[in-house]
Amino acid sequence: MIERDIDRLLLVSVKARCDKEALDEARRIVRDGQVNWERFLQQAAMHAVAPLIYDTLRDDSDPLPPWVKQDLRTAYYQTAARNMLFYEELAAIIRTFNQASIPLILLKGAA
């Protein structure tokens, strides 16, 4: 599979979260191509989308070989653990601001 196809598979795997047609395209790419799964996983990690791909495709057994899904699952849970540490630190910062009566506005995911 050429690099462009790997990029396309990454894109449609992420897009499949909200687009059934993208999931169908991911299945087609996997079925019709010779996917270099090692390269796919490298690219997913490089673009920091491995956890998102796992979250999107974890209930669908068709597109991904089990060992690829396991690798993505590991990335997903490593990210979840790291995020828990970030939220614990954020909680400490919020407490400090509250104790000092400093207003604080949280944005995006932290909110």
C-alpha positions as CSV (number, residue, x, y, z in Angstrom):
1,M,0.0,0.0,0.0
2,I,1.5,3.4,-0.9
3,E,1.9,6.1,1.6
4,R,-1.1,8.1,0.3
5,D,-3.3,5.1,0.9
6,I,-2.1,4.8,4.5
7,D,-2.9,8.5,5.0
8,R,-6.3,8.0,3.4
9,L,-7.0,5.0,5.7
10,L,-6.0,7.2,8.7
11,L,-8.3,10.0,7.6
12,V,-11.3,7.8,7.0
13,S,-10.7,5.9,10.2
14,V,-10.9,9.1,12.2
15,K,-13.8,10.4,10.1
16,A,-15.8,7.2,10.7
17,R,-16.6,8.4,14.1
18,C,-19.4,10.4,12.6
19,D,-19.7,9.2,9.0
20,K,-20.8,5.7,8.1
21,E,-19.6,6.2,4.5
22,A,-16.1,6.7,5.9
23,L,-16.3,3.5,7.8
24,D,-17.3,1.7,4.6
25,E,-14.4,3.3,2.8
26,A,-12.0,2.1,5.6
27,R,-13.3,-1.4,5.1
28,R,-12.8,-1.1,1.3
29,I,-9.2,0.1,1.7
30,V,-8.4,-2.7,4.1
31,R,-10.1,-5.3,1.9
32,D,-8.7,-4.2,-1.5
33,G,-5.2,-3.1,-0.5
34,Q,-2.1,-4.6,1.0
35,V,-2.0,-2.5,4.2
36,N,1.4,-2.1,5.8
37,W,0.0,-2.2,9.4
38,E,3.3,-1.4,11.0
39,R,3.5,1.8,8.9
40,F,-0.2,2.5,9.6
41,L,0.5,2.3,13.4
42,Q,3.6,4.5,13.0
43,Q,1.6,7.2,11.2
44,A,-1.3,7.0,13.6
45,A,1.1,7.5,16.5
46,M,3.0,10.3,14.7
47,H,-0.3,12.2,14.0
48,A,-1.5,11.4,17.6
49,V,-4.7,9.8,16.3
50,A,-4.2,6.2,17.5
51,P,-6.5,6.7,20.5
52,L,-9.2,8.3,18.4
53,I,-9.0,5.5,15.8
54,Y,-9.4,2.9,18.5
55,D,-12.3,4.8,20.1
56,T,-14.0,5.0,16.7
57,L,-13.4,1.4,15.5
58,R,-13.2,-0.6,18.7
59,D,-16.7,-2.0,18.2
60,D,-16.2,-2.9,14.6
61,S,-14.2,-6.0,14.0
62,D,-13.9,-5.7,10.2
63,P,-11.4,-3.1,9.4
64,L,-8.5,-3.9,11.8
65,P,-6.6,-7.1,12.5
66,P,-6.7,-8.0,16.2
67,W,-3.0,-7.2,16.9
68,V,-3.5,-3.7,15.3
69,K,-6.6,-3.1,17.4
70,Q,-4.6,-4.1,20.5
71,D,-1.8,-1.7,19.7
72,L,-4.4,1.1,19.2
73,R,-6.1,0.1,22.5
74,T,-2.8,0.4,24.4
75,A,-2.4,3.9,23.0
76,Y,-6.0,4.7,24.0
77,Y,-5.5,3.7,27.6
78,Q,-2.1,5.3,27.9
79,T,-3.6,8.6,26.8
80,A,-6.5,8.1,29.2
81,A,-4.0,7.6,32.1
82,R,-2.0,10.6,31.1
83,N,-5.1,12.7,30.8
84,M,-6.1,11.7,34.4
85,L,-2.8,13.0,35.6
86,F,-3.4,16.3,33.8
87,Y,-6.9,16.6,35.3
88,E,-5.6,15.9,38.8
89,E,-3.1,18.7,38.3
90,L,-5.8,21.0,36.9
91,A,-7.9,20.2,40.0
92,A,-5.0,21.4,42.2
93,I,-4.7,24.6,40.2
94,I,-8.4,25.3,40.4
95,R,-8.3,24.8,44.2
96,T,-5.4,27.2,44.4
97,F,-7.2,29.8,42.4
98,N,-10.4,29.4,44.4
99,Q,-8.4,29.8,47.7
100,A,-6.9,33.0,46.3
101,S,-10.4,34.2,45.1
102,I,-9.0,34.4,41.5
103,P,-11.7,33.8,38.9
104,L,-11.0,31.0,36.5
105,I,-12.6,30.0,33.2
106,L,-12.0,26.5,31.8
107,L,-12.2,26.0,28.1
108,K,-12.6,23.1,25.8
109,G,-12.3,19.5,27.2
110,A,-11.3,20.7,30.7
111,A,-14.7,22.5,31.0
